[in-house]
Amino acid sequence: MMGYMENGAAGYILECNRGQRAGRRSKVKYKAVIFDFDYTLGDCTEGIAASVNHGLKKLGYEAGELEDIRKTIGLSLKETFACLTGSRDQEEAQRFSIYFKEKSDQVMVEHTRLYPAVGPAFEELRRQGCRIGIVTTKYHYRIDQILDKFQIAGLVDVIVGAEDVKAEKPSPEGLLYAMEQLGADRKEVLYTGDSVVDAKTAAGAGVDFAGVLTGTTSFRDFEPFNHICIVRDLAELMNALTQEK
């Protein structure tokens, strides 16, 4: 198993199967690699914060603090509303979701930044014959728009968004559906995400999990969950997946 060791101010250091020879690469063992989106493949913080605060203000709440909003990214909109307001009123949460979507349709794609390692990682996975999926709490059509913007839509085989499932993550429903569409069984799939919700989703589906530290979740938060590795970003993930055993 790969992991990180703390090294004071130097932060986390990746341990990749000691004894492997540098520069040697092997084939990715998975038939399909499936990803979360927010803070895994890209950063939508600015658009999300604007949309969240639009919804809160329309309902008479004060705007949320940016750091508080960042911690909710990746949750369903209903859970985001509950975390930021303390309210479990389902009708109010539904109205919040409508107002969020109203604003996000205007600003989300424009204010989305794709991480630099995504394109090369996807291209390498496809070169190796892997299929690629995205399972996210974002709307399916929004992911379509973002992938089109960055001209990588052709590299992704399946997308499962919020409107495609009855139960959002950490329910494994979306991940299991993606696996079915990709024709991959549990042993052939790796799910990669930046949050504890993603780790729980992978566990619920019975698939391998890789944690990335590009979001707000720390190594210590990931550590209790089964994982093949915890890495800084997708470039490091690809190095870990292709290191010769």
Accessible surface in RSA format (square Angstrom, percent):
REM  Atomic radii and reference values for relative SASA: ProtOr
REM  Chains: A
REM  Algorithm: Lee & Richards
REM  Probe-radius: 1.40
REM  Slices: 20
REM RES _ NUM      All-atoms   Total-Side   Main-Chain    Non-polar    All polar
REM                ABS   REL    ABS   REL    ABS   REL    ABS   REL    ABS   REL
RES MET A   1   167.86  86.9  94.06  62.3  73.80 175.7  81.97  69.7  85.89 113.8
RES MET A   2    14.32   7.4  13.64   9.0   0.68   1.6  14.13  12.0   0.20   0.3
RES GLY A   3    14.73  18.2   0.00   N/A  14.73  18.2  13.08  35.9   1.64   3.7
RES TYR A   4    11.10   5.2   0.00   0.0  11.10  28.9   0.00   0.0  11.10  13.7
RES MET A   5   103.74  53.7  99.02  65.5   4.72  11.2  92.75  78.9  10.99  14.6
RES GLU A   6   103.00  59.1  73.86  55.9  29.13  69.4  28.18  54.5  74.81  61.1
RES ASN A   7    77.53  53.5  68.60  66.3   8.92  21.5   9.14  22.0  68.38  66.1
RES GLY A   8    68.32  84.3   0.00   N/A  68.32  84.3  46.48 127.6  21.84  48.9
RES ALA A   9   119.95 110.3  69.18 106.8  50.77 115.5  82.44 116.1  37.52  99.4
RES ALA A  10    72.51  66.7  32.99  50.9  39.51  89.9  45.95  64.7  26.56  70.4
RES GLY A  11    28.58  35.2   0.00   N/A  28.58  35.2  28.58  78.4   0.00   0.0
RES TYR A  12    50.90  23.8  46.29  26.3   4.61  12.0  36.19  27.2  14.71  18.1
RES ILE A  13    78.11  44.5  78.11  58.2   0.00   0.0  78.11  56.2   0.00   0.0
RES LEU A  14    36.11  20.1  16.19  11.6  19.91  50.1  16.19  11.4  19.91  53.6
RES GLU A  15    50.54  29.0  45.43  34.4   5.12  12.2  22.78  44.1  27.76  22.7
RES CYS A  16    24.47  18.5  10.20  11.4  14.27  33.5   7.36  18.6  17.11  18.5
RES ASN A  17    47.56  32.8  35.05  33.9  12.50  30.1  23.78  57.2  23.77  23.0
RES ARG A  18   198.24  83.2 161.31  82.2  36.93  87.9  79.32 108.4 118.92  72.1
RES GLY A  19    80.17  98.9   0.00   N/A  80.17  98.9  43.21 118.6  36.96  82.8
RES GLN A  20    41.75  23.3  11.66   8.5  30.09  71.6  17.89  38.1  23.86  18.1
RES ARG A  21   151.76  63.7 140.72  71.7  11.05  26.3  67.04  91.6  84.72  51.3
RES ALA A  22   107.73  99.0  68.96 106.4  38.77  88.2  80.85 113.9  26.88  71.2
RES GLY A  23    65.00  80.2   0.00   N/A  65.00  80.2  35.48  97.4  29.52  66.1
RES ARG A  24   106.97  44.9 106.11  54.1   0.86   2.0  33.03  45.1  73.95  44.8
RES ARG A  25   121.63  51.1  93.52  47.7  28.10  66.9  48.85  66.8  72.78  44.1
RES SER A  26    36.44  30.8  25.43  33.9  11.01  25.4  32.52  69.3   3.92   5.5
RES LYS A  27   139.46  68.0 119.27  73.2  20.20  48.1 106.53  95.9  32.93  35.1
RES VAL A  28     3.67   2.4   0.20   0.2   3.47   8.4   0.20   0.2   3.47   9.4
RES LYS A  29   157.38  76.8 119.89  73.6  37.48  89.2  81.07  73.0  76.31  81.3
RES TYR A  30     8.09   3.8   2.77   1.6   5.31  13.8   2.85   2.1   5.23   6.4
RES LYS A  31    86.63  42.3  76.95  47.2   9.68  23.1  51.78  46.6  34.85  37.1
RES ALA A  32     0.08   0.1   0.08   0.1   0.00   0.0   0.08   0.1   0.00   0.0
RES VAL A  33     0.11   0.1   0.11   0.1   0.00   0.0   0.11   0.1   0.00   0.0
RES ILE A  34     0.00   0.0   0.00   0.0   0.00   0.0   0.00   0.0   0.00   0.0
RES PHE A  35     0.97   0.5   0.97   0.6   0.00   0.0   0.97   0.6   0.00   0.0
RES ASP A  36     3.48   2.4   3.48   3.5   0.00   0.0   0.03   0.1   3.45   3.4
RES PHE A  37     0.06   0.0   0.06   0.0   0.00   0.0   0.06   0.0   0.00   0.0
RES ASP A  38     6.51   4.6   5.69   5.7   0.82   1.9   1.13   2.7   5.38   5.4
RES TYR A  39     4.47   2.1   4.37   2.5   0.10   0.3   4.28   3.2   0.20   0.2
RES THR A  40     1.12   0.8   0.00   0.0   1.12   2.7   0.00   0.0   1.12   1.7
RES LEU A  41     0.52   0.3   0.52   0.4   0.00   0.0   0.52   0.4   0.00   0.0
RES GLY A  42     0.00   0.0   0.00   N/A   0.00   0.0   0.00   0.0   0.00   0.0
RES ASP A  43    31.20  21.9  28.90  28.8   2.30   5.4   3.16   7.4  28.04  28.0
RES CYS A  44     1.51   1.1   0.00   0.0   1.51   3.6   0.06   0.2   1.45   1.6
RES THR A  45    19.60  13.9  18.81  19.1   0.79   1.9  17.83  23.9   1.78   2.7
RES GLU A  46   109.23  62.7  99.76  75.5   9.46  22.5  43.58  84.3  65.65  53.6
RES GLY A  47     0.12   0.2   0.00   N/A   0.12   0.2   0.12   0.3   0.00   0.0
RES ILE A  48    12.76   7.3  12.76   9.5   0.00   0.0  12.76   9.2   0.00   0.0
RES ALA A  49    13.66  12.6  13.54  20.9   0.12   0.3  13.66  19.2   0.00   0.0
RES ALA A  50    39.18  36.0  25.50  39.4  13.68  31.1  35.46  49.9   3.72   9.9
RES SER A  51     0.00   0.0   0.00   0.0   0.00   0.0   0.00   0.0   0.00   0.0
RES VAL A  52     0.57   0.4   0.57   0.5   0.00   0.0   0.57   0.5   0.00   0.0
RES ASN A  53    28.32  19.5  28.32  27.4   0.00   0.0   7.64  18.4  20.68  20.0
RES HIS A  54    46.64  25.5  40.37  28.1   6.28  16.1  30.44  31.4  16.21  18.9
RES GLY A  55     0.00   0.0   0.00   N/A   0.00   0.0   0.00   0.0   0.00   0.0
RES LEU A  56     2.76   1.5   2.76   2.0   0.00   0.0   2.76   1.9   0.00   0.0
RES LYS A  57   130.76  63.8 112.56  69.1  18.20  43.3  60.62  54.6  70.14  74.7
RES LYS A  58   107.79  52.6  78.68  48.3  29.11  69.3  33.15  29.8  74.64  79.5
RES LEU A  59    24.25  13.5   1.02   0.7  23.23  58.4   5.16   3.6  19.10  51.4
RES GLY A  60    71.83  88.6   0.00   N/A  71.83  88.6  36.03  98.9  35.80  80.2
RES TYR A  61    68.11  31.8  58.77  33.4   9.34  24.3  49.92  37.5  18.19  22.4
RES GLU A  62   160.08  91.9 141.92 107.4  18.16  43.2  61.94 119.8  98.14  80.1
RES ALA A  63    48.67  44.7  26.95  41.6  21.72  49.4  26.95  37.9  21.72  57.5
RES GLY A  64    19.82  24.4   0.00   N/A  19.82  24.4  10.72  29.4   9.10  20.4
RES GLU A  65   124.53  71.5 120.87  91.4   3.67   8.7  41.92  81.1  82.61  67.4
RES LEU A  66    97.12  54.1  89.69  64.2   7.42  18.7  91.15  64.0   5.97  16.1
RES GLU A  67    85.43  49.0  82.84  62.7   2.59   6.2  49.35  95.4  36.08  29.5
RES ASP A  68    67.47  47.3  64.70  64.4   2.77   6.6  11.20  26.4  56.27  56.1
RES ILE A  69     0.40   0.2   0.40   0.3   0.00   0.0   0.40   0.3   0.00   0.0
RES ARG A  70    62.89  26.4  62.20  31.7   0.69   1.6  10.68  14.6  52.21  31.6
RES LYS A  71   132.31  64.5 109.49  67.2  22.83  54.3  60.19  54.2  72.12  76.8
RES THR A  72     8.03   5.7   7.46   7.6   0.57   1.4   6.14   8.2   1.89   2.9
RES ILE A  73    16.99   9.7   1.41   1.1  15.58  37.5   5.72   4.1  11.27  30.6
RES GLY A  74    13.51  16.7   0.00   N/A  13.51  16.7   8.25  22.6   5.26  11.8
RES LEU A  75    46.31  25.8  37.65  26.9   8.66  21.8  38.63  27.1   7.68  20.7
RES SER A  76    13.73  11.6  11.81  15.8   1.92   4.4   7.45  15.9   6.27   8.8
RES LEU A  77    33.50  18.7  30.66  21.9   2.84   7.1  30.66  21.5   2.84   7.6
RES LYS A  78    96.16  46.9  92.75  56.9   3.41   8.1  46.18  41.6  49.98  53.2
RES GLU A  79    65.53  37.6  65.53  49.6   0.00   0.0  26.87  52.0  38.66  31.6
RES THR A  80     6.74   4.8   6.74   6.8   0.00   0.0   2.60   3.5   4.14   6.3
RES PHE A  81     0.39   0.2   0.39   0.2   0.00   0.0   0.39   0.2   0.00   0.0
RES ALA A  82     8.46   7.8   3.41   5.3   5.05  11.5   3.63   5.1   4.82  12.8
RES CYS A  83    77.02  58.3  39.70  44.3  37.31  87.7  17.60  44.6  59.42  64.1
RES LEU A  84    42.73  23.8   8.65   6.2  34.08  85.7  11.46   8.0  31.27  84.1
RES THR A  85    34.93  24.8   1.35   1.4  33.58  80.0   8.51  11.4  26.42  39.9
RES GLY A  86    67.26  82.9   0.00   N/A  67.26  82.9  36.04  98.9  31.23  69.9
RES SER A  87    22.80  19.3  14.98  20.0   7.82  18.0  17.00  36.2   5.80   8.1
RES ARG A  88   155.54  65.3 136.85  69.8  18.69  44.5  68.56  93.7  86.97  52.7
RES ASP A  89    74.71  52.3  61.94  61.6  12.77  30.2  21.96  51.7  52.74  52.6
RES GLN A  90   109.66  61.3 102.89  75.2   6.77  16.1  63.25 134.6  46.41  35.2
RES GLU A  91   128.98  74.1 119.68  90.5   9.30  22.1  46.64  90.2  82.35  67.2
RES GLU A  92    35.45  20.4  34.77  26.3   0.68   1.6   7.24  14.0  28.21  23.0
RES ALA A  93     3.52   3.2   3.52   5.4   0.00   0.0   3.52   5.0   0.00   0.0
RES GLN A  94    86.65  48.5  86.65  63.3   0.00   0.0  35.38  75.3  51.27  38.9
RES ARG A  95   103.49  43.5 103.03  52.5   0.45   1.1  30.66  41.9  72.82  44.1
RES PHE A  96     0.00   0.0   0.00   0.0   0.00   0.0   0.00   0.0   0.00   0.0
RES SER A  97    13.11  11.1  12.55  16.7   0.57   1.3  10.29  21.9   2.83   4.0
RES ILE A  98    97.32  55.4  92.94  69.2   4.38  10.5  95.66  68.9   1.66   4.5
RES TYR A  99    46.83  21.9  46.83  26.6   0.00   0.0  16.54  12.4  30.30  37.3
RES PHE A 100    16.77   8.4  16.77  10.4   0.00   0.0  16.77  10.2   0.00   0.0
RES LYS A 101    75.94  37.0  75.94  46.6   0.00   0.0  40.20  36.2  35.73  38.1
RES GLU A 102    75.00  43.1  63.13  47.8  11.87  28.3  34.44  66.6  40.56  33.1
RES LYS A 103    58.18  28.4  57.92  35.5   0.25   0.6  13.70  12.3  44.48  47.4
RES SER A 104     0.76   0.6   0.62   0.8   0.13   0.3   0.41   0.9   0.34   0.5
RES ASP A 105    71.52  50.1  41.25  41.1  30.27  71.6  23.17  54.5  48.35  48.2
RES GLN A 106   119.34  66.7  88.88  65.0  30.46  72.5  39.67  84.4  79.67  60.4
RES VAL A 107    22.26  14.6  21.97  19.9   0.29   0.7  22.24  19.3   0.01   0.0
RES MET A 108     3.71   1.9   2.91   1.9   0.80   1.9   2.90   2.5   0.81   1.1
RES VAL A 109    37.39  24.6  35.54  32.2   1.85   4.5  35.54  30.9   1.85   5.0
RES GLU A 110   125.22  71.9 100.69  76.2  24.54  58.4  42.89  83.0  82.34  67.2
RES HIS A 111    61.56  33.6  46.77  32.5  14.79  37.8  30.03  31.0  31.53  36.7
RES THR A 112     6.45   4.6   0.00   0.0   6.45  15.4   0.56   0.8   5.88   8.9
RES ARG A 113   129.57  54.4 126.69  64.6   2.87   6.8  69.25  94.6  60.31  36.6
RES LEU A 114    25.76  14.3  13.34   9.5  12.42  31.2  13.34   9.4  12.42  33.4
RES TYR A 115    27.69  12.9  26.44  15.0   1.26   3.3  22.83  17.2   4.86   6.0
RES PRO A 116   117.36  85.5  93.01  84.8  24.35  88.5 105.54  87.1  11.82  73.5
RES ALA A 117    20.67  19.0  13.92  21.5   6.75  15.4  19.43  27.4   1.24   3.3
RES VAL A 118     0.10   0.1   0.10   0.1   0.00   0.0   0.10   0.1   0.00   0.0
RES GLY A 119    14.85  18.3   0.00   N/A  14.85  18.3  12.53  34.4   2.32   5.2
RES PRO A 120    85.65  62.4  78.64  71.7   7.00  25.4  81.30  67.1   4.34  27.0
RES ALA A 121     4.51   4.2   1.80   2.8   2.72   6.2   3.92   5.5   0.59   1.6
RES PHE A 122     0.03   0.0   0.03   0.0   0.00   0.0   0.03   0.0   0.00   0.0
RES GLU A 123   104.71  60.1  98.22  74.3   6.49  15.5  29.22  56.5  75.49  61.6
RES GLU A 124    48.96  28.1  46.32  35.0   2.64   6.3  24.53  47.4  24.43  19.9
RES LEU A 125     0.73   0.4   0.73   0.5   0.00   0.0   0.73   0.5   0.00   0.0
RES ARG A 126    89.27  37.5  74.09  37.8  15.18  36.2  14.58  19.9  74.69  45.3
RES ARG A 127   174.65  73.3 138.98  70.8  35.66  84.9  74.45 101.7 100.20  60.7
RES GLN A 128    20.32  11.4  11.13   8.1   9.19  21.9  12.01  25.6   8.31   6.3
RES GLY A 129    59.12  72.9   0.00   N/A  59.12  72.9  35.61  97.7  23.51  52.7
RES CYS A 130     4.47   3.4   1.61   1.8   2.86   6.7   0.62   1.6   3.85   4.2
RES ARG A 131    91.67  38.5  91.67  46.7   0.00   0.0  25.72  35.2  65.95  40.0
RES ILE A 132     0.00   0.0   0.00   0.0   0.00   0.0   0.00   0.0   0.00   0.0
RES GLY A 133     0.00   0.0   0.00   N/A   0.00   0.0   0.00   0.0   0.00   0.0
RES ILE A 134     0.00   0.0   0.00   0.0   0.00   0.0   0.00   0.0   0.00   0.0
RES VAL A 135     3.34   2.2   3.34   3.0   0.00   0.0   3.34   2.9   0.00   0.0
RES THR A 136     7.42   5.3   0.85   0.9   6.57  15.7   0.00   0.0   7.42  11.2
RES THR A 137    19.56  13.9   7.44   7.5  12.11  28.9   1.99   2.7  17.56  26.5
RES LYS A 138    19.69   9.6  14.41   8.8   5.28  12.6  16.47  14.8   3.22   3.4
RES TYR A 139    44.76  20.9  44.06  25.1   0.70   1.8  29.48  22.2  15.28  18.8
RES HIS A 140    51.63  28.2  51.63  35.9   0.00   0.0  35.68  36.8  15.95  18.6
RES TYR A 141    69.02  32.2  67.98  38.7   1.03   2.7  68.34  51.4   0.67   0.8
RES ARG A 142     6.65   2.8   6.65   3.4   0.00   0.0   1.06   1.4   5.59   3.4
RES ILE A 143     0.00   0.0   0.00   0.0   0.00   0.0   0.00   0.0   0.00   0.0
RES ASP A 144    57.16  40.0  55.92  55.7   1.24   2.9  20.56  48.4  36.60  36.5
RES GLN A 145    75.00  41.9  68.26  49.9   6.74  16.0  29.14  62.0  45.86  34.8
RES ILE A 146     0.00   0.0   0.00   0.0   0.00   0.0   0.00   0.0   0.00   0.0
RES LEU A 147     1.92   1.1   1.87   1.3   0.05   0.1   1.92   1.4   0.00   0.0
RES ASP A 148    89.64  62.8  74.93  74.6  14.71  34.8  27.77  65.4  61.87  61.7
RES LYS A 149    92.35  45.1  59.39  36.4  32.96  78.5  63.02  56.7  29.33  31.2
RES PHE A 150    62.84  31.4  44.77  27.7  18.07  47.0  49.46  30.0  13.38  38.3
RES GLN A 151   165.36  92.5 132.20  96.6  33.16  79.0  41.69  88.7 123.67  93.8
RES ILE A 152    16.51   9.4  15.25  11.4   1.26   3.0  16.51  11.9   0.00   0.0
RES ALA A 153    41.17  37.9  30.45  47.0  10.72  24.4  30.68  43.2  10.49  27.8
RES GLY A 154    70.34  86.7   0.00   N/A  70.34  86.7  44.21 121.3  26.13  58.5
RES LEU A 155    38.88  21.7  38.88  27.8   0.00   0.0  38.88  27.3   0.00   0.0
RES VAL A 156    19.21  12.6   1.11   1.0  18.11  43.6   1.11   1.0  18.11  49.1
RES ASP A 157    49.85  34.9  14.59  14.5  35.26  83.4   5.72  13.5  44.13  44.0
RES VAL A 158    20.88  13.7  14.73  13.3   6.15  14.8  20.80  18.1   0.08   0.2
RES ILE A 159    20.92  11.9  12.48   9.3   8.44  20.3  12.48   9.0   8.44  22.9
RES VAL A 160     1.74   1.1   1.59   1.4   0.15   0.4   1.62   1.4   0.12   0.3
RES GLY A 161     0.68   0.8   0.00   N/A   0.68   0.8   0.02   0.1   0.66   1.5
RES ALA A 162    19.19  17.6  10.83  16.7   8.37  19.0  11.35  16.0   7.84  20.8
RES GLU A 163    89.93  51.6  52.20  39.5  37.73  89.8  55.04 106.5  34.89  28.5
RES ASP A 164    60.51  42.4  28.77  28.6  31.74  75.1  14.96  35.2  45.55  45.4
RES VAL A 165    26.83  17.7   7.23   6.5  19.61  47.2  10.82   9.4  16.02  43.4
RES LYS A 166   205.71 100.4 166.40 102.1  39.31  93.6 115.07 103.6  90.64  96.6
RES ALA A 167    45.22  41.6  39.57  61.1   5.66  12.9  44.64  62.9   0.58   1.5
RES GLU A 168    57.82  33.2  41.57  31.5  16.25  38.7  14.13  27.3  43.69  35.7
RES LYS A 169    17.89   8.7   6.78   4.2  11.11  26.5   5.58   5.0  12.31  13.1
RES PRO A 170    64.31  46.9  58.37  53.2   5.93  21.6  58.61  48.4   5.70  35.4
RES SER A 171    30.21  25.5  21.18  28.3   9.03  20.8  20.11  42.8  10.10  14.1
RES PRO A 172    37.48  27.3  37.48  34.2   0.00   0.0  37.48  30.9   0.00   0.0
RES GLU A 173    59.54  34.2  52.86  40.0   6.67  15.9  35.34  68.4  24.19  19.8
RES GLY A 174     4.12   5.1   0.00   N/A   4.12   5.1   2.75   7.5   1.38   3.1
RES LEU A 175     0.26   0.1   0.00   0.0   0.26   0.7   0.00   0.0   0.26   0.7
RES LEU A 176    61.90  34.5  56.38  40.3   5.52  13.9  56.68  39.8   5.22  14.0
RES TYR A 177    98.40  45.9  95.06  54.1   3.34   8.7  60.73  45.6  37.67  46.4
RES ALA A 178     0.00   0.0   0.00   0.0   0.00   0.0   0.00   0.0   0.00   0.0
RES MET A 179     8.41   4.4   8.36   5.5   0.05   0.1   8.36   7.1   0.05   0.1
RES GLU A 180   127.83  73.4 103.45  78.3  24.39  58.1  43.99  85.1  83.84  68.5
RES GLN A 181    86.79  48.5  60.85  44.5  25.94  61.8   9.61  20.5  77.18  58.5
RES LEU A 182     3.39   1.9   1.18   0.8   2.22   5.6   1.37   1.0   2.02   5.4
RES GLY A 183    48.07  59.3   0.00   N/A  48.07  59.3  36.29  99.6  11.78  26.4
RES ALA A 184    10.19   9.4   0.00   0.0  10.19  23.2   1.47   2.1   8.72  23.1
RES ASP A 185    85.05  59.6  76.81  76.5   8.24  19.5  43.73 102.9  41.33  41.2
RES ARG A 186   123.36  51.8 120.16  61.3   3.19   7.6  34.77  47.5  88.59  53.7
RES LYS A 187   194.26  94.8 166.97 102.4  27.29  65.0 118.32 106.5  75.94  80.9
RES GLU A 188    58.92  33.8  57.88  43.8   1.04   2.5  18.82  36.4  40.10  32.7
RES VAL A 189     0.43   0.3   0.00   0.0   0.43   1.0   0.00   0.0   0.43   1.2
RES LEU A 190     0.00   0.0   0.00   0.0   0.00   0.0   0.00   0.0   0.00   0.0
RES TYR A 191     0.00   0.0   0.00   0.0   0.00   0.0   0.00   0.0   0.00   0.0
RES THR A 192     0.00   0.0   0.00   0.0   0.00   0.0   0.00   0.0   0.00   0.0
RES GLY A 193     0.00   0.0   0.00   N/A   0.00   0.0   0.00   0.0   0.00   0.0
RES ASP A 194     5.84   4.1   5.75   5.7   0.09   0.2   0.00   0.0   5.84   5.8
RES SER A 195    18.02  15.2  18.02  24.0   0.00   0.0  15.84  33.7   2.18   3.0
RES VAL A 196    41.73  27.5  40.38  36.6   1.35   3.2  40.38  35.1   1.35   3.7
RES VAL A 197    24.28  16.0  24.08  21.8   0.20   0.5  24.08  20.9   0.20   0.5
RES ASP A 198     1.76   1.2   1.76   1.8   0.00   0.0   0.00   0.0   1.76   1.8
RES ALA A 199     2.63   2.4   0.03   0.0   2.60   5.9   0.05   0.1   2.58   6.8
RES LYS A 200   101.48  49.5  94.92  58.2   6.56  15.6  42.01  37.8  59.47  63.3
RES THR A 201     0.04   0.0   0.04   0.0   0.00   0.0   0.04   0.0   0.00   0.0
RES ALA A 202     0.67   0.6   0.67   1.0   0.00   0.0   0.67   0.9   0.00   0.0
RES ALA A 203    69.86  64.2  42.04  64.9  27.82  63.3  51.80  73.0  18.06  47.8
RES GLY A 204    46.16  56.9   0.00   N/A  46.16  56.9  23.90  65.6  22.26  49.9
RES ALA A 205     0.23   0.2   0.00   0.0   0.23   0.5   0.23   0.3   0.00   0.0
RES GLY A 206    46.27  57.1   0.00   N/A  46.27  57.1  29.00  79.6  17.26  38.7
RES VAL A 207    14.53   9.6   0.00   0.0  14.53  35.0   3.27   2.8  11.26  30.6
RES ASP A 208    51.16  35.8  46.44  46.2   4.72  11.2   5.73  13.5  45.43  45.3
RES PHE A 209     4.84   2.4   3.30   2.0   1.54   4.0   3.30   2.0   1.54   4.4
RES ALA A 210     0.00   0.0   0.00   0.0   0.00   0.0   0.00   0.0   0.00   0.0
RES GLY A 211     0.00   0.0   0.00   N/A   0.00   0.0   0.00   0.0   0.00   0.0
RES VAL A 212     0.48   0.3   0.38   0.3   0.10   0.2   0.38   0.3   0.10   0.3
RES LEU A 213    37.77  21.0  16.86  12.1  20.91  52.6  16.92  11.9  20.85  56.1
RES THR A 214    39.90  28.4  21.38  21.7  18.52  44.1  27.69  37.2  12.21  18.5
RES GLY A 215    16.97  20.9   0.00   N/A  16.97  20.9   0.01   0.0  16.96  38.0
RES THR A 216    56.24  40.0  22.33  22.6  33.92  80.8  14.89  20.0  41.36  62.5
RES THR A 217    18.05  12.8  11.10  11.2   6.95  16.6   3.72   5.0  14.33  21.7
RES SER A 218    45.02  38.0  37.90  50.6   7.12  16.4  39.38  83.9   5.64   7.9
RES PHE A 219    18.04   9.0  18.04  11.2   0.00   0.0  18.04  10.9   0.00   0.0
RES ARG A 220   142.66  59.9 133.34  68.0   9.32  22.2  54.99  75.2  87.67  53.1
RES ASP A 221    70.00  49.0  62.34  62.0   7.66  18.1  10.81  25.4  59.19  59.0
RES PHE A 222     0.87   0.4   0.41   0.3   0.46   1.2   0.41   0.2   0.46   1.3
RES GLU A 223    94.86  54.5  82.95  62.8  11.91  28.3  25.37  49.1  69.49  56.7
RES PRO A 224   108.52  79.1  65.28  59.5  43.24 157.2  77.47  64.0  31.05 193.0
RES PHE A 225    52.26  26.1  47.14  29.2   5.12  13.3  50.69  30.7   1.57   4.5
RES ASN A 226   136.28  94.0 123.51 119.4  12.77  30.8  32.04  77.1 104.25 100.8
RES HIS A 227    18.83  10.3  12.12   8.4   6.71  17.2   9.88  10.2   8.95  10.4
RES ILE A 228    39.85  22.7  34.52  25.7   5.33  12.9  38.06  27.4   1.79   4.9
RES CYS A 229     0.04   0.0   0.04   0.0   0.00   0.0   0.00   0.0   0.04   0.0
RES ILE A 230     0.02   0.0   0.02   0.0   0.00   0.0   0.02   0.0   0.00   0.0
RES VAL A 231     0.00   0.0   0.00   0.0   0.00   0.0   0.00   0.0   0.00   0.0
RES ARG A 232    99.97  42.0  95.22  48.5   4.75  11.3  49.66  67.9  50.31  30.5
RES ASP A 233    54.94  38.5  54.54  54.3   0.40   0.9  13.75  32.4  41.19  41.1
RES LEU A 234     4.62   2.6   2.93   2.1   1.68   4.2   2.93   2.1   1.68   4.5
RES ALA A 235    49.97  45.9  42.92  66.2   7.05  16.0  48.13  67.8   1.84   4.9
RES GLU A 236    27.19  15.6  25.63  19.4   1.56   3.7  10.24  19.8  16.95  13.8
RES LEU A 237     1.32   0.7   1.32   0.9   0.00   0.0   1.32   0.9   0.00   0.0
RES MET A 238    20.03  10.4  19.63  13.0   0.39   0.9  18.89  16.1   1.14   1.5
RES ASN A 239    64.94  44.8  64.87  62.7   0.08   0.2   4.94  11.9  60.00  58.0
RES ALA A 240     0.16   0.1   0.06   0.1   0.10   0.2   0.06   0.1   0.10   0.3
RES LEU A 241    13.82   7.7   7.01   5.0   6.80  17.1   8.95   6.3   4.86  13.1
RES THR A 242     8.68   6.2   8.68   8.8   0.00   0.0   4.54   6.1   4.14   6.3
RES GLN A 243    37.88  21.2  37.85  27.7   0.03   0.1   1.45   3.1  36.43  27.6
RES GLU A 244    43.16  24.8  40.65  30.8   2.51   6.0  18.03  34.9  25.14  20.5
RES LYS A 245   160.06  78.1 104.87  64.3  55.19 131.4 119.13 107.2  40.93  43.6
END  Absolute sums over single chains surface
CHAIN  1 A    11587.6       8845.8       2741.8       5932.5       5655.1
END  Absolute sums over all chains
TOTAL         11587.6       8845.8       2741.8       5932.5       5655.1
